[in-house]
Amino acid sequence: MGQRTTTRGGRLGEDASGTDPTGTPALPGAAAAGVDYRRTAVGRRRSWYGAKRHVKRVLGWRLPNLAMRGAVRVAAPRLRATGRLPVPAAVPEVVGRVDGAEYAMLSPARCVVAKELYWGDGRRPHPADDLAVQLFARAARSAGAMFDIGAYTGLFTLVGTAVNPDLRAHAFEIVPEVFHTLFDNCVRNRVLHRTTLHHVGVGDPDTLVRMPARSGDSALPCFYSSALTFADGVPVGVVALDDFTDHVARGTRVLLKVDVEGTEDAVFAHGQDFLAAHRPDILCEVLPEADGRRLRALLEPLGYRFHLVGERALAPAGQLDPHARFRDWFFTTRDTGELELLGIPVS
């Protein structure tokens, strides 16, 4: 939890970078030339040449899963903390916990975020990812509206609505099968009445993307992008963030989560009116190759400060220079004192 022109079905955090496990960019030239991404070298390698879903299915069975746990406990005890190990197929849901609130996420055997919560006992295993969830929850408590752009299966939507019973949420997801699980998660948590789900991207409204109806992956894909070609793609529209300017009453505190795999500039470029009207706090993934100068030019004139999300606290406000290791940033017009009053630590 990407697209080059709109949002992606992804998530914030270092494991949703749009690269394969070896670090190879997931945007090969073959995809741009019209070859189905799943048949490219990167796509085939990422699927373990077709074996990944079968291996993970077997490891989800009760006895193989128990054997895997025993082997990991002895040979690689740190592997559990990555949150990447297969979850038993019989586990229907997991409970997430943040700031005294709980929420449920379905299908941990397929959802990469629910799988993390399973192995992290209700929290994301990586400290920086967990801090991003915590600070989002604390900002959500004082918000009246939130926009989850690149929602995947809805982690941040569920967190926001769990800690704030009055929060109204909009969640955007472009991958059809992921969108189904996002819907199911909102139903399971009984927040559908105050959550509007959008099967569209956010960015350049002149863009049309295509996503596969079914990925065939071992997990619900968290890295698909508009730059990838799919032979069985169905058309998905794109809207401008500015279209929602008047959906929120002036004076309402607004919170954004943006996880768009390199197209933050498109979201913000087509959201200048929205940003000027509401000055939302923004939790945003910024990949190492992102154009920091472009993002600064779009946000600094509106009074935004840039804090890198670390493992224990936000870094002091500074230049928006993409970081090689940490990818989550908190953009805000608040000063340090206001953040600390919200319970958001700044080192």
C-alpha positions as CSV (number, residue, x, y, z in Angstrom):
1,M,0.0,0.0,0.0
2,G,0.8,2.1,-6.8
3,Q,-0.4,4.2,-9.6
4,R,1.4,6.9,-11.5
5,T,-1.8,8.8,-12.2
6,T,-4.3,7.9,-9.4
7,T,-4.7,6.1,-6.2
8,R,-3.7,2.5,-5.7
9,G,-5.2,-0.3,-3.8
10,G,-2.4,-0.2,-1.2
11,R,-1.4,0.7,2.2
12,L,1.1,2.9,4.0
13,G,4.3,1.2,5.1
14,E,7.6,-0.1,4.0
15,D,6.2,-3.4,2.5
16,A,3.9,-1.7,0.0
17,S,6.6,0.0,-2.0
18,G,5.6,-1.2,-5.5
19,T,8.8,-3.3,-5.8
20,D,9.3,-7.0,-5.8
21,P,11.1,-8.6,-2.8
22,T,14.5,-8.0,-4.4
23,G,13.8,-4.3,-4.8
24,T,13.1,-4.4,-8.6
25,P,10.7,-1.7,-9.6
26,A,7.2,-3.1,-10.4
27,L,6.9,-0.9,-13.5
28,P,8.8,-2.9,-16.2
29,G,8.9,-1.6,-19.7
30,A,7.0,-4.6,-20.9
31,A,3.9,-3.5,-18.9
32,A,4.1,-0.1,-20.6
33,A,4.3,-1.9,-24.0
34,G,0.9,-3.6,-23.4
35,V,2.0,-6.9,-21.9
36,D,-0.1,-8.2,-19.0
37,Y,1.8,-7.3,-15.8
38,R,1.4,-10.8,-14.5
39,R,3.3,-12.2,-17.4
40,T,6.2,-9.7,-17.1
41,A,9.5,-10.8,-15.4
42,V,8.7,-8.8,-12.3
43,G,5.1,-10.1,-12.1
44,R,6.1,-13.7,-12.6
45,R,8.9,-13.4,-10.0
46,R,6.6,-11.8,-7.5
47,S,4.2,-14.7,-7.8
48,W,7.1,-17.2,-7.5
49,Y,6.4,-18.2,-11.1
50,G,2.9,-19.2,-10.2
51,A,3.8,-21.3,-7.1
52,K,3.2,-18.6,-4.4
53,R,-0.6,-18.9,-4.1
54,H,-0.3,-22.7,-3.9
55,V,2.4,-22.7,-1.3
56,K,0.6,-20.2,0.9
57,R,-2.6,-22.1,0.6
58,V,-1.0,-25.3,1.8
59,L,0.8,-23.4,4.7
60,G,-2.6,-22.1,5.7
61,W,-3.8,-25.6,6.4
62,R,-3.8,-26.5,10.1
63,L,-1.0,-29.0,10.4
64,P,1.4,-27.3,7.9
65,N,0.8,-24.0,9.6
66,L,1.6,-25.5,13.0
67,A,4.8,-27.1,11.5
68,M,5.7,-23.7,10.0
69,R,5.3,-22.0,13.3
70,G,7.5,-24.5,15.1
71,A,10.2,-24.2,12.5
72,V,10.1,-20.4,12.6
73,R,10.3,-20.4,16.4
74,V,13.5,-22.4,16.3
75,A,15.2,-21.3,13.1
76,A,14.1,-17.7,12.4
77,P,12.3,-16.2,15.5
78,R,12.4,-12.7,14.0
79,L,10.4,-13.7,11.0
80,R,7.2,-13.7,12.9
81,A,7.7,-10.0,13.7
82,T,7.6,-9.2,9.9
83,G,3.9,-10.0,9.7
84,R,4.5,-11.8,6.4
85,L,3.9,-15.4,7.4
86,P,0.7,-17.2,6.2
87,V,-2.2,-17.1,8.6
88,P,-4.3,-20.2,9.2
89,A,-7.0,-20.4,6.6
90,A,-9.6,-21.1,9.3
91,V,-9.2,-17.7,11.0
92,P,-12.1,-15.6,9.7
93,E,-11.0,-12.2,11.2
94,V,-8.6,-10.4,13.5
95,V,-9.1,-7.7,16.0
96,G,-7.0,-4.5,15.8
97,R,-6.4,-2.3,18.7
98,V,-5.4,1.4,18.8
99,D,-5.7,4.1,21.5
100,G,-8.2,2.1,23.5
101,A,-10.5,1.2,20.6
102,E,-11.0,-2.0,18.7
103,Y,-12.0,-2.9,15.2
104,A,-12.2,-6.1,13.1
105,M,-10.6,-6.9,9.8
106,L,-11.7,-9.9,7.7
107,S,-9.8,-12.5,5.7
108,P,-6.3,-12.3,7.3
109,A,-5.3,-15.3,5.1
110,R,-5.7,-12.9,2.1
111,C,-5.5,-9.3,3.4
112,V,-1.9,-8.3,4.0
113,V,-2.9,-5.7,6.6
114,A,-5.1,-8.1,8.6
115,K,-2.3,-10.6,8.4
116,E,0.1,-8.1,10.0
117,L,-2.5,-7.5,12.8
118,Y,-2.7,-11.3,13.4
119,W,1.0,-11.7,13.9
120,G,1.3,-8.4,15.8
121,D,-1.5,-9.3,18.3
122,G,-3.7,-6.5,17.0
123,R,-1.0,-4.0,16.1
124,R,1.2,-3.6,13.0
125,P,4.6,-5.3,13.7
126,H,6.9,-2.6,12.3
127,P,7.2,0.3,14.8
128,A,7.0,3.0,12.2
129,D,3.8,1.5,10.7
130,D,2.3,1.2,14.2
131,L,3.2,4.8,15.0
132,A,1.5,5.9,11.8
133,V,-1.7,4.1,12.9
134,Q,-1.5,5.6,16.4
135,L,-1.0,9.2,15.2
136,F,-3.8,8.9,12.7
137,A,-6.1,7.7,15.5
138,R,-5.2,10.6,17.6
139,A,-5.8,13.1,14.8
140,A,-9.1,11.4,13.9
141,R,-10.5,12.0,17.4
142,S,-10.8,15.7,16.7
143,A,-11.8,15.4,13.0
144,G,-15.3,15.6,11.6
145,A,-14.5,14.1,8.2
146,M,-11.8,11.9,6.8
147,F,-10.7,10.8,3.3
148,D,-8.9,7.5,2.9
149,I,-7.3,7.7,-0.5
150,G,-5.9,4.4,-1.5
151,A,-7.9,2.6,1.2
152,Y,-7.0,-1.0,0.4
153,T,-9.2,-3.1,2.8
154,G,-9.8,-0.1,5.0
155,L,-7.4,-0.1,7.9
156,F,-7.4,3.7,8.3
157,T,-11.1,4.0,7.6
158,L,-11.7,1.5,10.4
159,V,-9.3,3.1,12.8
160,G,-10.8,6.6,12.3
161,T,-14.3,5.5,12.7
162,A,-13.4,3.3,15.7
163,V,-11.9,6.1,17.8
164,N,-14.4,8.7,16.7
165,P,-18.1,7.7,16.7
166,D,-19.1,11.0,15.0
167,L,-16.5,10.8,12.2
168,R,-17.8,10.7,8.6
169,A,-15.5,8.9,6.2
170,H,-14.9,8.6,2.5
171,A,-12.8,5.7,1.3
172,F,-11.4,5.3,-2.3
173,E,-10.2,2.0,-3.7
174,I,-9.7,1.0,-7.4
175,V,-9.1,-2.8,-7.3
176,P,-12.5,-4.5,-7.6
177,E,-11.8,-7.6,-5.4
178,V,-10.1,-5.4,-2.8
179,F,-13.1,-3.0,-2.9
180,H,-15.4,-6.0,-2.0
181,T,-13.4,-6.7,1.2
182,L,-13.3,-2.9,2.0
183,F,-17.1,-3.0,1.8
184,D,-17.3,-6.2,3.9
185,N,-15.0,-4.7,6.6
186,C,-17.3,-1.6,6.9
187,V,-20.3,-3.8,7.2
188,R,-18.6,-6.0,9.8
189,N,-17.7,-2.9,11.9
190,R,-21.1,-1.4,11.5
191,V,-19.8,1.9,10.1
192,L,-21.2,1.7,6.6
193,H,-23.9,4.3,7.5
194,R,-21.2,6.9,8.0
195,T,-18.7,5.7,5.4
196,T,-19.1,6.5,1.7
197,L,-17.2,4.0,-0.5
198,H,-15.9,5.1,-3.9
199,H,-14.6,2.6,-6.5
200,V,-12.6,5.4,-8.2
201,G,-9.1,6.8,-8.1
202,V,-8.3,10.3,-7.0
203,G,-6.1,12.5,-9.2
204,D,-6.3,13.7,-12.7
205,P,-10.0,13.5,-13.7
206,D,-9.1,13.1,-17.3
207,T,-7.6,9.7,-16.5
208,L,-9.2,6.3,-16.9
209,V,-7.5,3.2,-15.5
210,R,-8.0,-0.5,-15.9
211,M,-7.9,-3.1,-13.1
212,P,-8.4,-6.8,-13.3
213,A,-11.7,-8.2,-11.9
214,R,-9.7,-11.0,-10.3
215,S,-5.9,-10.9,-9.7
216,G,-5.3,-14.6,-9.1
217,D,-2.7,-13.5,-6.5
218,S,-2.1,-15.3,-3.2
219,A,-3.2,-12.2,-1.4
220,L,-5.4,-9.2,-2.2
221,P,-3.0,-7.0,-4.2
222,C,-1.7,-3.9,-2.4
223,F,0.5,-2.6,-5.2
224,Y,-1.5,-2.5,-8.4
225,S,-1.1,0.7,-10.4
226,S,-2.5,2.5,-13.4
227,A,0.9,2.1,-15.0
228,L,0.4,-1.7,-15.1
229,T,-1.4,-3.4,-18.0
230,F,-4.0,-6.1,-17.4
231,A,-5.4,-8.2,-20.2
232,D,-8.7,-8.6,-18.3
233,G,-8.8,-5.0,-17.0
234,V,-12.2,-3.3,-16.3
235,P,-12.4,0.5,-16.6
236,V,-12.2,2.5,-13.4
237,G,-12.8,6.2,-13.3
238,V,-10.8,9.0,-11.6
239,V,-12.1,12.0,-9.7
240,A,-10.4,15.2,-8.5
241,L,-10.1,15.8,-4.8
242,D,-11.5,19.3,-5.5
243,D,-14.8,17.7,-6.4
244,F,-15.3,17.1,-2.6
245,T,-14.6,20.6,-1.4
246,D,-18.3,21.4,-0.8
247,H,-19.0,18.0,0.6
248,V,-17.5,19.1,3.9
249,A,-18.9,22.1,5.9
250,R,-16.4,25.0,6.3
251,G,-14.8,24.9,9.7
252,T,-14.9,21.1,9.9
253,R,-11.6,19.5,10.9
254,V,-10.6,17.2,8.0
255,L,-8.1,14.3,8.0
256,L,-6.6,12.7,4.8
257,K,-4.7,9.5,4.3
258,V,-2.9,9.4,0.9
259,D,-1.3,6.1,-0.2
260,V,-1.0,6.4,-4.0
261,E,2.3,4.9,-4.9
262,G,4.0,7.9,-6.4
263,T,1.1,10.1,-7.6
264,E,0.7,12.3,-4.6
265,D,1.4,15.3,-6.8
266,A,-1.7,14.4,-9.0
267,V,-3.9,14.2,-5.9
268,F,-2.7,17.5,-4.5
269,A,-2.5,19.3,-7.9
270,H,-6.2,18.5,-8.5
271,G,-7.0,19.2,-4.9
272,Q,-5.8,22.8,-4.4
273,D,-9.2,24.2,-3.7
274,F,-10.0,21.4,-1.2
275,L,-6.7,21.9,0.6
276,A,-7.1,25.7,0.7
277,A,-10.6,25.4,2.1
278,H,-10.1,22.8,4.8
279,R,-6.3,22.6,5.5
280,P,-6.6,18.9,6.4
281,D,-3.9,17.0,8.3
282,I,-2.4,14.5,5.9
283,L,-0.8,11.1,6.5
284,C,1.0,10.4,3.2
285,E,3.3,7.8,1.8
286,V,6.2,9.3,-0.1
287,L,8.4,6.8,-1.9
288,P,12.2,7.3,-2.2
289,E,11.9,8.2,-5.9
290,A,9.1,10.8,-5.4
291,D,9.6,14.4,-6.5
292,G,9.9,16.2,-3.1
293,R,10.3,19.6,-4.7
294,R,7.0,19.2,-6.6
295,L,5.2,18.2,-3.4
296,R,6.7,21.1,-1.5
297,A,5.6,23.5,-4.3
298,L,2.0,22.2,-4.0
299,L,1.8,22.3,-0.2
300,E,4.1,24.9,1.2
301,P,2.1,27.9,-0.1
302,L,-0.9,26.5,1.9
303,G,1.1,26.6,5.1
304,Y,2.0,23.0,5.4
305,R,4.9,21.7,7.5
306,F,6.4,18.3,6.9
307,H,7.2,15.7,9.6
308,L,8.8,12.3,8.8
309,V,7.1,9.4,10.7
310,G,9.8,7.6,12.6
311,E,9.6,4.6,14.9
312,R,8.9,6.4,18.1
313,A,7.9,10.0,17.2
314,L,7.5,12.4,14.3
315,A,10.7,14.2,13.3
316,P,10.7,18.0,13.7
317,A,9.2,19.9,10.8
318,G,11.8,20.1,8.0
319,Q,12.3,19.7,4.3
320,L,10.2,17.2,2.4
321,D,13.1,15.1,1.2
322,P,12.0,11.5,0.4
323,H,13.7,9.0,2.8
324,A,15.3,5.7,1.7
325,R,13.9,3.8,4.7
326,F,10.9,5.7,6.2
327,R,8.1,6.4,3.8
328,D,5.3,7.9,5.8
329,W,5.0,11.6,6.4
330,F,2.6,13.8,8.3
331,F,1.8,17.0,6.6
332,T,0.0,19.6,8.8
333,T,-0.5,23.3,9.3
334,R,-0.4,22.7,13.1
335,D,2.6,23.7,15.1
336,T,4.5,21.3,17.4
337,G,2.5,22.4,20.5
338,E,-0.8,21.6,18.9
339,L,0.4,18.2,17.8
340,E,1.6,17.4,21.3
341,L,-1.8,18.4,22.7
342,L,-3.3,15.8,20.5
343,G,-0.9,13.2,22.0
344,I,1.3,13.0,18.8
345,P,4.9,12.8,19.9
346,V,7.5,15.0,18.1
347,S,11.1,14.3,18.8
